[in-house]
Amino acid sequence: EGIMVTLQVKRNIRLLVEKSKLLQAAQLTLDMAELAQKAELGIVIGNDEFIRSLNKKYRQVDAPTDVLSFTAGEVDPDTSDLYLGDVVLSLPRAQEQANTGGHLLVEELQLLVVHGSLHLLGYDHVEASEKNKMQAAQDKILGELGVRAIGKL
């Protein structure tokens, strides 16, 4: 209650993991934040080309990446719900990182959802102190999801 997470899978993508696992990852992240109002967050899963075009447009980086977070932070005037923003994932990138790391695709996707959601909540990993806070939050949520310690910042 109080939190709505939507998941959009781009047309050319075959997502062979349970969507509920990804929704749950975002849900737990927002639960942990104990937001004062009802909040909404979107997860979008696309391919490398899709995320590359976004990366180029918004970050001037002409390359695919694993996850991008787009902070909205807007309040719906009608419902006063907070729209946090969107977490955009590249499925091929996630698959590659799961293979390299020797863990499951679903775990990698959960990690990326948690990571991206934490960014929407204002977490960052530029400064060491910030990084430690974000790592601790990420580890705690992944632990609750039953994901082994993967994804060092």
N, C-alpha and C positions, 0 to 999 in steps of 0.2 A: 504494500500500500504506500501511496505517496510518491512512488517512483515508477516512471514508465520508460522502458527501454525498447526501442524498435530495431529490427535487423533487416537490412536490405541487401539482397545478393544480386549483383549485376547479372544481366541476362546470359552472358557468355561463361558463367562460372558454375561449375558443379561442386557444391559444397557437400563433402561426404562425412561431415561430422554433425552431431546433434546440435541444432540451433539453440536449444535450451541451455546447453553448457556455456555458450557465449553470452547469452542474456543473463545467466546466473552470475557470471564473472563481473559484468558491469553492475548488476544489482547489488552484489556484495560490496563492491567498491563504493558505491553511493551510500549504502547503508552505513558503512564505516565512517563516512564523512558527517553523518548526522545532520543533514541539511535542515534548515529551519522551515523550508517550504517544499511543496510538491515539485519534483524535478523530472525533466525529460532528457533523454540522451539517445542519439542515433548511432548505430553501427552500420557501416557500409563495407561490403567485401567485393573487391574487384580484382582485376589482373594487373600485371606490371605496367601496361600501357596506360591504363586508367589512373593509377597512382602517380605514374611518371608525369602525366600532363598536369595533375594537381600540384605536384612538387615544383614543377617548372613555373606554373602560373603564380603560385602563392609564396614560394620560397626561393625562386630563381635558381633551383637546382635541377638540371636536366638529366635526372636519373631516377630509376624506381627506388623505393624504400619500403620498409616493412609496415610502418604505421605512421599515419599523420593525424594530428588532432586539430580540429577547427573549433575554437572556442566561440560560442555565441553569447552566452551569458545574458540572454534577453528574457524579460519577463512578459508573459502573455497578458495583455491588458484585460482580457475577458476573464481569465481563470486565475490570474496572478501566479501561474505555474512558471517555474524557471526552466528555460531551455538552455541546457549546459553547452550543447554543441554536438559535433559528430566525430566519431573515431573511424578512420578509413584504413582498411587493411588490404595488403596485397596477398592473395592466396598463394601464388607461386613462391613469393619471398618467404612466407611462413613455412611452406612445405620444405623449402631448401634449408631453412634454419633448423627445422625439426630434424631433418635427415643428418645435418652436420652435427647437431647437438646430441643426437641419439635419443630423442624423446618423441612422443606422439604429436601428430599434427594438432589434435584438439588441445593439448597442453600449450603448444606454441601460440595458438590462436587465443587461448585464455590469457596467457601472459601478455600478449599484445593488446587485448581488450582492457585488461587491468592497467597496463602502462599508459595507454592512451586516455583512459578515463581519469587516471590520477592527474594527468596533464590538464584536463578540462577542469579539475578541481583546484588547479593552481599550483600543483607540485612541479618541481623542476629538478634537474640534475646538473646544473652548471657549477654551482658552488658546492664544495665538499659537504658542508653542513646540510644543505638542501638535499643533496644526493643521498646522504645517510638516512634522512627522514623518508625520502621517497622509497629507498630500498627496503626499509623496515616495513612500510605500509604495504608495498608490493609483496614482500615475503609472507606477511601475515595473511593477506587475502588469498594468495596462492595456496598457502598452508590449509586454509579453511576449505578451499576447493579440492584439496587432496592432490595438488600438483607438487611434485618434488622440486627442490630448490634449483630452479633454472632461471636464467635471465639476470645476470649481474649488470648493473647500470654502468 
